[in-house]
Amino acid sequence: MQALVPDSLFGFLQESGLATSGGEAAALLMEGAVCVNHIPVRSPRKRLQAGDVVSVSDGHVVAVFGTTSLL
């Protein structure tokens, strides 16, 4: 069983719903369909930081990692 790492790109793709499974997340990364802050990323181990914008397939699906409220 594979553990999801919340701040890794691979884990975030699954947790955010940008990918429906680990296999889909891996395929998207291999295809070069994933961008972090508008830069294509192929490494599933890429660490994300608060405010990073992750997009799939030319920006049709977008999620922001680790946003927090200051209130």
N, C-alpha and C positions, 0 to 999 in steps of 0.2 A: 504494500500500500504506500502510495506516494504522499508525503506530507506537503501541504501547501505552505509556502512562505509568503506571508501577506505583503512584504515589501519587494518581492521579486516580481518581475514582469510576468512570468509564467503563472504564478499564483494569482496575481491581480486579474489577469485575463479571465480566469475561471471564476473567481469570487465576484467580479463585477458583472458577469454575464456577457462580456464581449466574446467569450468562447463558451460553448455549451459543455465541453469536455476537455480533458488533458490532451487527447488526440487532436482535437480541433485547434487548441492553442498551439501545439507543436507544428501543425500544418501551416497555420497562419504565419508563424515565425519563419519557417523554412521558405515560404513563398515570398517573404519580404513584405507582407501585407500589414505589418504592425509598425506604427511610428510612435515615438515618444518625443513630445515637443516638436513635432513636424520633421523628425529625423528618423529614417528607417532603422529598425533594430531587429537583429536576428538572434540575439543571445537571450535565452530564457532566464538566465541568472542576472540580468540587468537589474540593479537595485533602483527602486523608485524613491523619490523624495516628495514631500507634501507639495502639492500644486502642479506636479507633472501631468501633462495632458497626454493621454494614450488614445490613439485612434486606430481604427481597423478599416481596411479597404478604402483608401483615399478619402478619409474623413467622414464616411457615411455613419459611422458609429464612434462615439467619443465618450470617454470617462475621465474624471479627474481623480488622481490618487491623493488620499490623505488630507482632504480639506478639513479645516477645523474652524469653529466659530470663536471669535474673541470675546463674545458676550458672556 
